[in-house]
Amino acid sequence: MTASASTLPQWWLDTRAAAWDRYNAAPAPSRADERWRFSDVAGITLDGLAIEPAALSDSEILALKTKAQGALSPFRATLKHAASLSFINNRLSHSASLPGELTAKGVIFCPIEEAIEKYPQHIQTYLQKHDVALGSEKFTALNTALTTSGALLYVPKNVVVELPLILEHIATDDDACVYPHTLVILEDNARATLIEYFASAEPGARHFASGVNDLHAGAGAQLTYIGAQSWSSNTLAFQTNSIVAQRDARVTSLNVHLGGRQARHESHSRLQGPGAHSEMLALTIATGAQQFDQRTLQTHQAPHTSSNLLYKNALLDTAKTIFSGLIIVEPDAQKTDAYQSNRNLMLSDAAESNSLPGLEIQANDVRCTHGATSARIPAEQEFYLQSRGIDPAQAHELLVAGFFEEVLNKLENEELHAVLASLLQTKFKK
């Protein structure tokens, strides 16, 4: 592993070196591992990819910015926001700073490498302090070893950030690899919304992405996290989300999956204080031969906690989705209220959905339910639309939009709702 900039502290260089060793020592994914059941592990190969980012000249960085213009997110262009950061092939390409009044209150929103140098106490206390439990230990270690992109968002106690903050990660050129790592810390009674967008500049380019998020909500904090990806049709992508909620905290996470040849998303919510709540949402449109692999954990570690998971997938052509979710209620987590639902809309007889919801309950006074459905649109609904001059592709778009509205309606920000609905529509324009 090549070293990063010499300005980085030794403790971080040591952390990276240890992570590189873990990456090399960890076995490749195997179907023999229950956590990779139904996955196409044969398609997980990094052969020929430029795994370690190369140094670039100023002119090369400028050329990357030009290529990436068309891939920038619809969020920054249309949403009122407090600040934004953009990365192209792991390199910072745009930065819009926080308003002075938020900086004066102690809010921090900066690139992750800047945070490592200036705010080591936050990095050392919160960054990746929980074990990866869902199978992607190898790729999470690679992220730690090589990340130079991503951000720290820190909101002090009782501070409210009214407008969203936006992060963009763009990959361009064939065989590029990106490693975004985002750390969010909301102290007690703080409130913020973070939107993260992942995309490719060329529709057919070969890319590899390994992203990690650490989301921490202190007592009474309210965090909304939106993650949306529109990778190229030839991208292999991994994303690992870790959510920790303390007493009376509320965390809403919505992940939108549109791109990629093969994309795996892992999300683990830990409810660690009484009254904590996690809302775990996802929307996926799978077309062509795409494969989307979703693995989740809802771990209730304290009494009177609640969680609600709703993952919706729309499948067309020969696409495939996998959902494996588990609710764990630890012995002290009495009065837990947890719900888990995976719903699949099958728009093709050749598409395949696999759902494995589960419960592991170690307390005796709880309410936990889970379920999964896979169903086609009733023929009369399709006929009704087509009989009124709507072609099959448009009919599918309308039906999927209606299917997803239940999730989008959970967002309080109507402007954000509209941008996400528009982004979902782009999948049918390609």
Secondary structure, 3 states (H helix, E strand, C coil): CCCCCCCCCHHHHHHHHHHHHHHHHCCCCCCCCHHHCCCCHHHCCCCCCCCCCCCCCHHHHHHHHHHHHHHCCHHHHHCCCCEEEEEECCEEEEEECCCHHHHHCCCEEEEHHHHHHHCHHHHHHHCCCCCCCCCCHHHHHHHHHHCCEEEEEEECCCCECCCCEEEEEEECCCCEEECEEEEEEECCCCEEEEEEEEEECCCCCEEEEEEEEEEEECCCCEEEEEEEEECCCEEEEEEEEEEEECCCCEEEEEEEECCCCEEEEEEEEEECCCCCEEEEEEEEEECCCCEEEEEEEEEECCCCCEEEEEEEEEECCCCEEEEEEEEEECCCCCCCEEEEEEEEEECCCCCEEEEEEEEEECCCCCEEEEEEEEEECCHHHHHHHHCCCCCHHHHHHHHHHHHHHHHHCCCCCHHHHHHHHHHHHHHHCC
